[in-house]
Structures are given as structure tokens and as C-alpha cells.
Amino acid sequence: MLAATADAHGAHGLAFDALLAAVPFAAVAALVSFGEYLDGRKEPLVGLQSLLWALAVALLVISCAARAPATQTHDLPPLGWSALVGCLAVFALKACVAAAPYLRLAWRPAKP
């Protein structure tokens, strides 16, 4: 979120630094999530969370790679912005998946 805010205010160097700092943390979270999936393969949501973490790491790396040459020119490449927006969308989807078990939705037919 810090990177998107920094990009919106024109501080593309700060956004690059924030994204670069986020990569190792996201990678560790992806590995931990994949380990939890391997420990208990009975819950499909854990596998989906692990897959979404891997996608988030890939998008973070793509955004950093697209921004790296442009840090000297203080320019924002379209691929860097698109990957950042995609990463934020993945995090929003992860929040929805995490909240899904707690929602009380009528998925079963009503009792007669």
C-alpha cells in the first residue's frame, strides 16, 4: 500500500524501495503457507492461499524488475504500475478468501 501511495504522489524511488523490501517478507510468507498446505492437505483454502502468495511474490518481483532501470530517470513504467495493481488485487482476493469461512451465507437449502 505504501508503494501505491508513493507512486500516486510521484515518489517512484520510495515505491521501488518499498517493493524491494516487501519481496523477502512475501517470499517467507509464501514458503510458510506452502508448508502449512503440505502439513494438512485436507483444507483447500490453505492451498489457495499458498497459490495466491506465490502469485503475489511473482508480481512483486516483476514490478521491481520493471522499475529498476527507471529509478535513475524518476519515471514509472507501465508494467511496474500494472504489476503493483495486480499485487494489490491478489492481496484483496486473499483477504476475501481468509474471511470466507467466517461469513454466514445460506449455502444450504432451508430446512422444511
N, C-alpha and C positions, 0 to 999 in steps of 0.2 A: 504494500500500500504506500509505503514511503517513496518507492521508486516512481509510482504513477503520479503522486503528488509533486515530486521533484520535476518530473517531465512536464507536468502541466504548468509549472512556474518557470520553465526554461533552464533548470539546473540539471542538465543532462549528465554532467560528470558525477554529481551526487547520486543520481539514479543508477548510473553504472556501478558505482562503489557499493550501493545498497544491494543491487542484484548480485554482484560478485560475492559479497559477504553472505548472501542467502543460500548460495549453491551448496556449501558443505553441510549446512544445517538441514536443508531439504534432502540431501543425499543420505544423511544419517537417519532421518525420519523415514525415508523410503526403505532403507535396509531393515530398520526395526519393524516396520509394518509388514514387510515381506517375511521376516522371521516369525511374527505372530500368525501370519497366514499359514506358514509351514507347520507350526506347532499344533494348530487346530483347524483342520480343513473343513469343518462342519458348517461354519458360518460364511455364506457367500459375500456378505457385506465387507468382511475383512479383506477378502481378495480384491474386491472392487476398490477399496481404499488404497491398497497396495499398488494397484494398477494406476490409480489417479496420482499417487505420489510419484511414480516413475514418469508419468506424463508431465507433471509439474517440474521435475528436475530437468527433463529434456527441454522444456520451454524456457526455463531459466538459463540453461547453457546456450540455447540458440539466441536468446535476447542479449546475453553478454557477448557472444561471438560477433553478433551483428553490430553492436555498439563499440567494440574495442577500437576499430580503426577510426571511428568518428569522434573519439574523445578529444583529439587534437583540434578538430575543426568546430567543436561545440555544436554539432549537428545531430539530429535524431533520425536514424534510418527507419524507413517504414517497417522493415522486418523486425527491428528491435521493439518498436511500439506494438506491432501485431502480436509478437510472442509474449510481451508483457500482459496485454489484454487477455490473451488465451490462458496465461497462467492464472490471472485473477479469476477467470471463468472456471477454471479447474478447481480453484480453492472454494468458489461459491458452490460448485457441484459437490465437493467434499463435505461442505457444511450441511447441505441438504441430505446427503447420504447418512451422515452422522446423526442427524435429527430424525430420520425416518423411523427408527424403532420406537421413538418416544411419542410419535403422533398417534392420536386415537382416531383413525379413519375407519369408516364402516366398509371393510373389505369383505366381510362375511355377510351372507344373506340374513335377514332378520328372522328371529325365531317365530314360528306360527303361534 
